[in-house]
Amino acid sequence: MKKIFKHFILTGLILLILLFPVFAQQQTLIKVHQVKGNIYEVKGGSGANTGFFIGEKGVLVIDAKMSEESAKQMIAEIKKLTSNPIEHIILTHSDGDHVNGLIGFPEGINIIAHHQTRKHMDEAFKEPKQRLYLPTQTFSNKMKLYSGSKLIKLLYFGPAHTNGDIVVFFPEEKVAFLGDLIFLGRDLLIHRHKNGSSFGAVKTLKSILELDADTFVHGHGDIASKSDIEGLVKSLEEKQNKIKALIQEGKTFDEIKKVFNVEDRPAQPGRRRWLSLVETIYLEITEKKLVESVLGGTNFNSTSISFALRKRQNLTSSFHVNLER
């Protein structure tokens, strides 16, 4: 009886080992769904949600997934819908789950990004193959693309999640792709190492609300509405104001973290520790106060903060392009 039992266990383990690649593959399969018109969202696979637009003669892809495999899956899905070639890839920002899949695309595609995003990628992309996929076209403030009469606007409103986040806006369909500018059901993630800003995020989100858009596709969650973004802005401003008040009361950093039940979690080996939103807001407020006390005035940016800290320590395509810097 024991031998039979052991036989069943061994057989089960072998089946699990054999079937694991199948289960893993099923978990990484991507799904495409139509947002509006010729605009599509791509979910699943490795990395963030992405998208694409089928133009009259070419395809515009928005973000590239995290792996070569998922990028190729996305390309295969696009080919099911159109024979038009992929002509442009627009990157909403530089995070790996949005850009590492670039190596799965054919070489020579025009890659568009904010100039700060290219800078981040230039620092991160060390492998020779990766460097073939650095952005080929950058802009500072806004850019327009045309596919026939179809207008696509690329908009930059300032530092938020990073200092290179852009919005891809389709005015006719009232659809905007936001990358990681919003997270629903959890706090925003601000990359301080990429000069992101929670206060900049408020400004950016308010600018997004001024767009004539009603459908917002983002990197990590279901499609959002304007009311979702309004709620996010309200929550973010309330948190910022509460932290300001606690600082004015003389509360310490650790005391403020306790108020918001923020736990110190060490970084995983070989990975960066992401700061909580509370920690980020606290540091932004106290750094601003430092700049005001050391340099005077109220206008500041990452350069002036860095200076103040040092001073204190020392005492051809079917898409027509219209670029606006």
Stockholm file with secondary structure:
# STOCKHOLM 1.0

chainA/1-325         MKKIFKHFILTGLILLILLFPVFAQQQTLIKVHQVKGNIYEVKGGSGANTGFFIGEKGVLVIDAKMSEESAKQMIAEIKKLTSNPIEHIILTHSDGDHVNGLIGFPEGINIIAHHQTRKHMDEAFKEPKQRLYLPTQTFSNKMKLYSGSKLIKLLYFGPAHTNGDIVVFFPEEKVAFLGDLIFLGRDLLIHRHKNGSSFGAVKTLKSILELDADTFVHGHGDIASKSDIEGLVKSLEEKQNKIKALIQEGKTFDEIKKVFNVEDRPAQPGRRRWLSLVETIYLEITEKKLVESVLGGTNFNSTSISFALRKRQNLTSSFHVNLER
#=GR chainA/1-325 SS CHHHHHHHHHHHHHHHHHHHHHHHHHHHCEEEEEEETTEEEEEESSSSCEEEEECSSCEEEECCCSSHHHHHHHHHHHHHHCCCCEEEEECSCCCHHHHGGGGGSCTTCEEEEEHHHHHHHHHHCCSHHHHTTSCSEEESSEEEEEETTEEEEEECCSCSSSSSCCEEEETTTTEEECTTSCCSSSCCCCCGGGTCCHHHHHHHHHHHHTSSCCEEECSSSSCBCHHHHHHHHHHHHHHHHHHHHHHHTTCCHHHHHHHTTCCCCCCCTTSCCCCCHHHHHHHHHHHHHHHHHHHCSSCCCHHHHHHHHHHHHTCCCSEEEEEEC
#=GC SS_cons         CHHHHHHHHHHHHHHHHHHHHHHHHHHHCEEEEEEETTEEEEEESSSSCEEEEECSSCEEEECCCSSHHHHHHHHHHHHHHCCCCEEEEECSCCCHHHHGGGGGSCTTCEEEEEHHHHHHHHHHCCSHHHHTTSCSEEESSEEEEEETTEEEEEECCSCSSSSSCCEEEETTTTEEECTTSCCSSSCCCCCGGGTCCHHHHHHHHHHHHTSSCCEEECSSSSCBCHHHHHHHHHHHHHHHHHHHHHHHTTCCHHHHHHHTTCCCCCCCTTSCCCCCHHHHHHHHHHHHHHHHHHHCSSCCCHHHHHHHHHHHHTCCCSEEEEEEC
//
